Amino acid sequence: MTEARKPIVQIEKLWSTFRAAGQTSVIHQDLDLTIARGELLSIVGGSGGGKTVLLRQMLGLETPTRGSVMVQGRPADELGRAGAASRVGMLFQHGALFSSFTVLENIAFPLRELGTLPASLVRDVAMVKLQMVGLEARHAHKMPADLSGGMVKRVALARALVMDPPLLLLDEPTAGLDPDSADGFCTLLQSLHRELDLTVVMVTHDLDTIFELSTRVAVVADKHVVINAPPGEVVAFDHPFVQDFFRGGRGHRAMALLQPTPDAV
């Protein structure tokens, strides 16, 4: 298999367990998930189902109890120890910007930590990423407290992309945004996914975001992935959680996927 055709993420027989108050909870059990290069995959599941845990395991911040998580052919925990930012970009749910750093300092932080580029070049690269996410140079010296929610997301995205990673992980990327800001952020992600040849994995519960962006959807239920398929196939999948999530009270848009277009009638 050529490098281009190898999956960028390969998770096999994954078990995740946590112990609290003397009790052991099993979050994932024999979970398998393959993510191909170039996909924009959404991971959905119930509260406490371990969606964000999966992202952290791909990033190398957590190690599974059993099984393997491979990213670009290497164990993810090795990437974590070596500094995963060069291979994996991460956008945390609330941005996780450093409150005492300016916008430009936040974006440049991974490059400064790497320590291999002169300061002038680090600044130039950070400025390019700032503009890549649709922000103007005049915002570079603002503090996070002076930014709107949408701008915080964009700055955090620029920081996640500053090392030019092939894999981008997003935790609830549109959470807390008003509809216009969420739509703008989705349009930006679509553009970056296409132009930078990124593989994107996002955890989200927002149906509009899922159907706007996803090439595939992986549903985590019953402690494993019950289906990993294009959105239209997932909506039609006969599973209680899937039916409730996509075709319950919030699922009008999902139902529209199942209706034939006028040209198809």
URTA-V915420 format. One record per helix or strand of 3 or more residues. SS is the DSSP state (H for helix, E for strand). FROM is the first residue (numbers start at 0). LEN is the number of residues. Records with the same first field share a line. If there is no record, write none. Layout:
SS=FROM-LEN, FROM-LEN
//
This chain:
H=2-3, 50-9, 75-7, 83-3, 102-12, 118-14, 136-3, 143-3, 148-13, 178-17, 206-7, 230-5, 239-8, 251-6, 261-3
E=8-12, 22-13, 39-6, 65-6, 87-4, 166-5, 198-5, 215-6, 223-6
//
